[in-house]
């Protein structure tokens, strides 16, 4: 399946073009290599800014507008009733790729009851499960910074799986933007 974007898109040092499902002037949305829950996606600025405070006004406006639009779409598409929206802003906050990114995680009532309840998502983001950088390093066949931990219940997805999801979400994003445009015109 060809990528939806013709120009290379990087997330930190990682080429993620086939994972991108939405692109704006200053931001992109991509599927996650190891989603914590179904529909867990990322939104990032196109410029490889490391921290939220590194963004200029146009980039920050575009980033949060994109987060809102993508959030509406994944909530609808995955049948969620709520979202977690999180930024780990710097290494001490758990950021594993030195490129600012926003996690959007569709949520349903009781979806993490087996892991201690809805707040378990925060530990998952901070821990091994949410280490996007480690998973990208492993996928690129480079030596990971940390020893591998047995995570047999969650395997990194293949390029094909991520590209297929990106295609579906790109279509859904187009539908969501058309719906939003119609809703705005009736106000």
N, C-alpha and C positions, 0 to 999 in steps of 0.2 A: 504494500500500500504506500503510495507516495505521501510525503509529509504535506500538511496543509499550508506550510509556510515555505517560500522559496529561498529566503535568506537564512543563513545559519543563526540559530539562537543558542546562546550559552547561559548556563546556570552555574555561576562560578567558572571553573575550568571545564565543565562538562557540557558537551554538545547534546542538547535536548530537543532539537528541532522536531523529531517525530512524535514527541510527547506533548507538543504545544497544540492546544485546541482553540485558543482565542488570543488575538493580538490587537493591541491598540497602539497609538502613537508612542506611548511611554511605558507600557506594561505588557506582560504576557501571562497566560494561564496554562498550566501544564498538569498532566496526570502524574500521580506519585508512584515511584517505583515500588514502594511497600506501604500501601495505604493502611492506616490504623483501623479504619472502618470503610465500608463501601462508599465510594464517592469522595474520599479524602483527596483534595487537589491543592495545588499551590498557585499563588499569584505573586509575581515578582516584577520589579522594574526592569526594563530592557537594559538600562545602564547598570553595570555591575557595582552598584552602591552597596557597601557593607552594612551600613546602619540606617535606621529611619531618619536620623538627623542629617544624613548625607544628601537626602533628596531635596530638590528645589520645589517651589510651590506648584509648578505645573505637574511634576512627577508625582508628588504626594496626592494631589487632587485626582489625577488619573488612576493611581494605584487604588485608592479607596473607592472610587467610583466603580472600578473593575471588580474589586472585592465584592461590592454590593450586588453588581449584576451577575457575577458568577455564583455568588451565594444563593441568589433567588433561583437560578437555574438548577444547581445541584440539589437544592432542597426539594424542588418540584420533581426533578427527574428520578431521584432516589427515594421519593416518598417520605421524606423526613418531616419532622414537625419543628425542628430547631437546628441551630448551627453552633459549632464552636469556631470562632475566628481567633487565631493566635499568631503573634509575632514573637519569636525568640530573638531579641535585639542585642546581639553580641554574644561572644563565646561563654561568658559567665551566666548568661540566660539560657544556654543550651543550643545556641545556633551552631550548626555543624558544617554549613557551607557558607563561606564568606561572601554571600550575595543575599541581600535582604529578601525575605520571602514571607508570605502570609499563608498560614495553613487554614483551609476551609474544610470543616469536617461535618457532613450531614449527621444529624442525631435523631434517634427515635426513643421514645419512652422505654425504659428498661433495657436498652441495648448493651449496657455494660454491667448489668446486675451480677453476672457470673464473675466479674472482676472487681467487685466491691462497690458498684454504683456509678452514677454518671460522672462523678469527679475523678474516676480512675483515668480518664483521658489525659489529665495533666501529667500524671506519672508516666503514662505511655509516651507522651510528647517529649518529656525530659529524659527518658531512659533509652535503652537499646532499641526499643520498637520505633522510636521517632527519629533515630539518627540517620537522616537523609544522606548526609555526607558519606557516612560509612557504607551505606548501601550503593551509592553511586561509585565509590572507589572499588568496591567488590565487583560491580558490574563491568567496570572498565578494565578488569583484570590487573589492576595495579595493586600493589601491596597495601592493605588497609593500615591505618594508623594504630588500631587497637586489635588485640587478638579476637578472632572470631568467637562468638558466643552461640551456643546451640539455640536456634530459634526455629525449630522444625515446623511449628504451626504456621509460620508466615515466611514464604519464599519470595525472593525478588521476582517481579514479573518480567516476562520476555519483552523484547522490543516490539514484537508483533502484537502481544496483548495490550501493551500501552498505546501503540499506534491505533489499534482497533477502538479502544476506549476514547482516544483523542478524536477520532472521526465521529463517533456517536455524540460526544459532548460538543463538538464544533457545530453539528447540526442543531442540537438542542439550544446552544448559545444563540444561533441565528434566530431560532423560533422565539426565544426569550426576549431578544432585542426588538424583534418586530412587535411582540406583545407590549413591551414597555413603551415603544413609540406610539402605538395605538392608544394606550392608556393615558399617555401624556397629552395627546391631541384632544381627548375628551374632557380634560380638566378646564 
